[in-house]
Structure formats: structure tokens, C-alpha cells
């Protein structure tokens, strides 16, 4: 429900602006265009530009509405809609800024009333190329973060130390552990608390530090709605909780950790 509320707050202004723009009005809402001088604005087909941006906003709104659905249908839907969201946005930026799509300035040397398209200047081409490269780099960075966040943690034991390979992962020495147990409930039932320094998507995949009433600060590497959950109690530190989407994987990892801990 919280995801729907957040997306709704973002999507509603998009829909209102889209309806306005699809009627060929509201060019002042378009970033970049609204900062141009009157002469520069006169060189553009405002109606065509407004309608194109309006359709863009409607498409992005539909894609955003898929995000909260991923909590029910799976993380794959979030990934798919996110990639399409970024791809459509970058694609529109490239489309709108190449080939003078919406810019049809009058050529003073042409016959009266005839308008021709002028080629984009080298400076504008360079600025567009830089913007596209930065956008791609940003998308790659976001994609890598999401990939690491959504990926199940990889647990290994090396030299009396539990190594958690994941976003916000860390090494835990057996000497700092007081108990390792398997809790039948999932993390949502145990108590997630509030995120203080971590990763979370639609409340399902949680990684990093969270503050809860029950356990205070806790380090989570969990699929919040999957049970059981591994609880690693730390003597003088933050307790660690681990669970996988597949309950059998959680049980297998627990068996490995508990056996190794019992042998110390």
C-alpha cells in the first residue's frame, strides 16, 4: 500500500501535465524550452513538441504504475519496467535533439513563407553527446546498484569468518557470535523497522542497516516475506538476519553456518 501511495503522488502530476500538453498547451512546463528566449522559442513547433512530451509522460506514468505491482508479481517486473522507463526517457532525449525534430526556423534566403530545417551546430551536438553519455552512465550505475541489491547474498566461511558477499555485505568473525538460530517467521513478522543505511525495493528485498523496536539496529540480508530466517546474534554488535526467496536455500545456508559454528 505504501508503494502505491508514493507512486500515486508522483504519477498524478504526470497525468495532469500530460493531458495539458496533449492539447498542445503548456510548453512552459518543458524543461529547457521554458528557459529559452522568445526568439529561440519562436523557432520551434510548440504544438508538436507539447504533444510529444505529453505522450512521453503518459508512457512513463504507465511504467511507474508497474513498480508497486512488482511486490506481488516479482522483482522481474520492477526490473523490466525500470529498464523500459530509462530506455524510453533516453530514447526520447536522443530523438528530440537530433534531426531538428521540432525546430523549423525560417531561412531568410528561402522564398517567403517557406521554412527549412537547419543542421544542428557542432556545439549543440557535443552538448547532446555529453548529456547522452552521462545519462547512460547514470543508468548503468543505477542498474548495477539494483542488480546487487536484488541478488541473493552469497555466504561463505573462510578462516573462522563468515563472509557475506552482497550489497552492504561484511565479514563476521565466529568469535563475535553468541548464537546462530533459525526462526520460522519471515522478517516482516519479526520486525523490519526503519531503514537507516540500506537498500529496499517494494518492501521485499532488504539489505543494510535497519532500526527496529524489537532488536534495535540490525543488519539485514533478507527477502522480507520469505520464511524461515537465519538470526546471527552478535555479542557486542549488530545482529544479522539472513533469508532467501527460496526457503530451502535458507535452510541449507543455516545448516552450513550452524555446523561450522558448532565446530568452533
Secondary structure as a PSIPRED ss2 file (coil, helix, strand):
# PSIPRED VFORMAT (PSIPRED V4.0)

   1 X C   1.000  0.000  0.000
   2 X H   0.000  1.000  0.000
   3 X H   0.000  1.000  0.000
   4 X H   0.000  1.000  0.000
   5 X H   0.000  1.000  0.000
   6 X H   0.000  1.000  0.000
   7 X H   0.000  1.000  0.000
   8 X H   0.000  1.000  0.000
   9 X H   0.000  1.000  0.000
  10 X H   0.000  1.000  0.000
  11 X H   0.000  1.000  0.000
  12 X H   0.000  1.000  0.000
  13 X H   0.000  1.000  0.000
  14 X H   0.000  1.000  0.000
  15 X H   0.000  1.000  0.000
  16 X H   0.000  1.000  0.000
  17 X H   0.000  1.000  0.000
  18 X H   0.000  1.000  0.000
  19 X H   0.000  1.000  0.000
  20 X H   0.000  1.000  0.000
  21 X H   0.000  1.000  0.000
  22 X H   0.000  1.000  0.000
  23 X C   1.000  0.000  0.000
  24 X C   1.000  0.000  0.000
  25 X C   1.000  0.000  0.000
  26 X C   1.000  0.000  0.000
  27 X H   0.000  1.000  0.000
  28 X H   0.000  1.000  0.000
  29 X H   0.000  1.000  0.000
  30 X C   1.000  0.000  0.000
  31 X C   1.000  0.000  0.000
  32 X C   1.000  0.000  0.000
  33 X H   0.000  1.000  0.000
  34 X H   0.000  1.000  0.000
  35 X H   0.000  1.000  0.000
  36 X C   1.000  0.000  0.000
  37 X C   1.000  0.000  0.000
  38 X H   0.000  1.000  0.000
  39 X H   0.000  1.000  0.000
  40 X H   0.000  1.000  0.000
  41 X H   0.000  1.000  0.000
  42 X H   0.000  1.000  0.000
  43 X C   1.000  0.000  0.000
  44 X E   0.000  0.000  1.000
  45 X C   1.000  0.000  0.000
  46 X H   0.000  1.000  0.000
  47 X H   0.000  1.000  0.000
  48 X H   0.000  1.000  0.000
  49 X H   0.000  1.000  0.000
  50 X H   0.000  1.000  0.000
  51 X H   0.000  1.000  0.000
  52 X H   0.000  1.000  0.000
  53 X H   0.000  1.000  0.000
  54 X H   0.000  1.000  0.000
  55 X H   0.000  1.000  0.000
  56 X H   0.000  1.000  0.000
  57 X H   0.000  1.000  0.000
  58 X H   0.000  1.000  0.000
  59 X H   0.000  1.000  0.000
  60 X H   0.000  1.000  0.000
  61 X H   0.000  1.000  0.000
  62 X H   0.000  1.000  0.000
  63 X H   0.000  1.000  0.000
  64 X H   0.000  1.000  0.000
  65 X H   0.000  1.000  0.000
  66 X C   1.000  0.000  0.000
  67 X C   1.000  0.000  0.000
  68 X C   1.000  0.000  0.000
  69 X C   1.000  0.000  0.000
  70 X H   0.000  1.000  0.000
  71 X H   0.000  1.000  0.000
  72 X H   0.000  1.000  0.000
  73 X H   0.000  1.000  0.000
  74 X C   1.000  0.000  0.000
  75 X H   0.000  1.000  0.000
  76 X H   0.000  1.000  0.000
  77 X H   0.000  1.000  0.000
  78 X H   0.000  1.000  0.000
  79 X H   0.000  1.000  0.000
  80 X H   0.000  1.000  0.000
  81 X H   0.000  1.000  0.000
  82 X H   0.000  1.000  0.000
  83 X H   0.000  1.000  0.000
  84 X H   0.000  1.000  0.000
  85 X H   0.000  1.000  0.000
  86 X H   0.000  1.000  0.000
  87 X H   0.000  1.000  0.000
  88 X H   0.000  1.000  0.000
  89 X H   0.000  1.000  0.000
  90 X H   0.000  1.000  0.000
  91 X H   0.000  1.000  0.000
  92 X H   0.000  1.000  0.000
  93 X H   0.000  1.000  0.000
  94 X H   0.000  1.000  0.000
  95 X H   0.000  1.000  0.000
  96 X H   0.000  1.000  0.000
  97 X C   1.000  0.000  0.000
  98 X C   1.000  0.000  0.000
  99 X C   1.000  0.000  0.000
 100 X C   1.000  0.000  0.000
 101 X C   1.000  0.000  0.000
 102 X C   1.000  0.000  0.000
 103 X E   0.000  0.000  1.000
 104 X C   1.000  0.000  0.000
 105 X C   1.000  0.000  0.000
 106 X E   0.000  0.000  1.000
 107 X C   1.000  0.000  0.000
 108 X C   1.000  0.000  0.000
 109 X C   1.000  0.000  0.000
 110 X C   1.000  0.000  0.000
 111 X C   1.000  0.000  0.000
 112 X C   1.000  0.000  0.000
 113 X C   1.000  0.000  0.000
 114 X C   1.000  0.000  0.000
 115 X E   0.000  0.000  1.000
 116 X C   1.000  0.000  0.000
 117 X C   1.000  0.000  0.000
 118 X C   1.000  0.000  0.000
 119 X C   1.000  0.000  0.000
 120 X C   1.000  0.000  0.000
 121 X C   1.000  0.000  0.000
 122 X H   0.000  1.000  0.000
 123 X H   0.000  1.000  0.000
 124 X H   0.000  1.000  0.000
 125 X H   0.000  1.000  0.000
 126 X H   0.000  1.000  0.000
 127 X H   0.000  1.000  0.000
 128 X H   0.000  1.000  0.000
 129 X H   0.000  1.000  0.000
 130 X H   0.000  1.000  0.000
 131 X H   0.000  1.000  0.000
 132 X H   0.000  1.000  0.000
 133 X H   0.000  1.000  0.000
 134 X H   0.000  1.000  0.000
 135 X H   0.000  1.000  0.000
 136 X H   0.000  1.000  0.000
 137 X H   0.000  1.000  0.000
 138 X H   0.000  1.000  0.000
 139 X H   0.000  1.000  0.000
 140 X H   0.000  1.000  0.000
 141 X H   0.000  1.000  0.000
 142 X H   0.000  1.000  0.000
 143 X H   0.000  1.000  0.000
 144 X H   0.000  1.000  0.000
 145 X H   0.000  1.000  0.000
 146 X H   0.000  1.000  0.000
 147 X H   0.000  1.000  0.000
 148 X H   0.000  1.000  0.000
 149 X H   0.000  1.000  0.000
 150 X H   0.000  1.000  0.000
 151 X C   1.000  0.000  0.000
 152 X C   1.000  0.000  0.000
 153 X C   1.000  0.000  0.000
 154 X E   0.000  0.000  1.000
 155 X E   0.000  0.000  1.000
 156 X E   0.000  0.000  1.000
 157 X E   0.000  0.000  1.000
 158 X C   1.000  0.000  0.000
 159 X C   1.000  0.000  0.000
 160 X C   1.000  0.000  0.000
 161 X E   0.000  0.000  1.000
 162 X E   0.000  0.000  1.000
 163 X E   0.000  0.000  1.000
 164 X E   0.000  0.000  1.000
 165 X E   0.000  0.000  1.000
 166 X C   1.000  0.000  0.000
 167 X C   1.000  0.000  0.000
 168 X C   1.000  0.000  0.000
 169 X C   1.000  0.000  0.000
 170 X C   1.000  0.000  0.000
 171 X E   0.000  0.000  1.000
 172 X E   0.000  0.000  1.000
 173 X E   0.000  0.000  1.000
 174 X H   0.000  1.000  0.000
 175 X H   0.000  1.000  0.000
 176 X H   0.000  1.000  0.000
 177 X E   0.000  0.000  1.000
 178 X E   0.000  0.000  1.000
 179 X E   0.000  0.000  1.000
 180 X E   0.000  0.000  1.000
 181 X E   0.000  0.000  1.000
 182 X E   0.000  0.000  1.000
 183 X E   0.000  0.000  1.000
 184 X C   1.000  0.000  0.000
 185 X C   1.000  0.000  0.000
 186 X C   1.000  0.000  0.000
 187 X H   0.000  1.000  0.000
 188 X H   0.000  1.000  0.000
 189 X H   0.000  1.000  0.000
 190 X H   0.000  1.000  0.000
 191 X C   1.000  0.000  0.000
 192 X C   1.000  0.000  0.000
 193 X C   1.000  0.000  0.000
 194 X E   0.000  0.000  1.000
 195 X E   0.000  0.000  1.000
 196 X E   0.000  0.000  1.000
 197 X E   0.000  0.000  1.000
 198 X E   0.000  0.000  1.000
 199 X E   0.000  0.000  1.000
 200 X E   0.000  0.000  1.000
 201 X E   0.000  0.000  1.000
 202 X C   1.000  0.000  0.000
 203 X C   1.000  0.000  0.000
 204 X C   1.000  0.000  0.000
 205 X E   0.000  0.000  1.000
 206 X E   0.000  0.000  1.000
 207 X E   0.000  0.000  1.000
 208 X E   0.000  0.000  1.000
 209 X E   0.000  0.000  1.000
 210 X E   0.000  0.000  1.000
 211 X E   0.000  0.000  1.000
 212 X E   0.000  0.000  1.000
 213 X C   1.000  0.000  0.000
 214 X C   1.000  0.000  0.000
 215 X C   1.000  0.000  0.000
 216 X E   0.000  0.000  1.000
 217 X E   0.000  0.000  1.000
 218 X E   0.000  0.000  1.000
 219 X E   0.000  0.000  1.000
 220 X E   0.000  0.000  1.000
 221 X E   0.000  0.000  1.000
 222 X E   0.000  0.000  1.000
 223 X E   0.000  0.000  1.000
 224 X C   1.000  0.000  0.000
 225 X C   1.000  0.000  0.000
 226 X C   1.000  0.000  0.000
 227 X C   1.000  0.000  0.000
 228 X C   1.000  0.000  0.000
 229 X E   0.000  0.000  1.000
 230 X E   0.000  0.000  1.000
 231 X E   0.000  0.000  1.000
 232 X E   0.000  0.000  1.000
 233 X E   0.000  0.000  1.000
 234 X E   0.000  0.000  1.000
 235 X C   1.000  0.000  0.000
 236 X C   1.000  0.000  0.000
 237 X C   1.000  0.000  0.000
 238 X C   1.000  0.000  0.000
 239 X E   0.000  0.000  1.000
 240 X E   0.000  0.000  1.000
 241 X E   0.000  0.000  1.000
 242 X E   0.000  0.000  1.000
 243 X C   1.000  0.000  0.000
 244 X C   1.000  0.000  0.000
 245 X C   1.000  0.000  0.000
 246 X C   1.000  0.000  0.000
 247 X H   0.000  1.000  0.000
 248 X H   0.000  1.000  0.000
 249 X H   0.000  1.000  0.000
 250 X H   0.000  1.000  0.000
 251 X H   0.000  1.000  0.000
 252 X H   0.000  1.000  0.000
 253 X H   0.000  1.000  0.000
 254 X H   0.000  1.000  0.000
 255 X H   0.000  1.000  0.000
 256 X H   0.000  1.000  0.000
 257 X H   0.000  1.000  0.000
 258 X H   0.000  1.000  0.000
 259 X H   0.000  1.000  0.000
 260 X H   0.000  1.000  0.000
 261 X H   0.000  1.000  0.000
 262 X H   0.000  1.000  0.000
 263 X C   1.000  0.000  0.000
 264 X C   1.000  0.000  0.000
